Amino acid sequence: MLGGSDGTVEDWHRCVRNLSVSSRENWAHRLIDGTGSYWQSCGQEGKVGRIIIVIILYLMVKLYTIKKKIIMP
């Protein structure tokens, strides 16, 4: 999906060169697939842990805004 005449691209597949996460790597695509699905880490339940998401963009892509919703149990 393309944005307006300013060249904004809202299709993550056209912007992301590589995506990696700290757990459940096979779910990582859900962060950018545009379906509204989700990625969930699989750390120990009830424990505070580190969640790592690395998004590498293609050259000449400027990231203006990124938003993700975090839901705590």
Secondary structure, DSSP 8 states (H G I E B T S, - for coil): -B-STT--B--GGGTEEEEEESS-GGGGGGGTSSSS--------TTS-----EEEEE-TT-------------
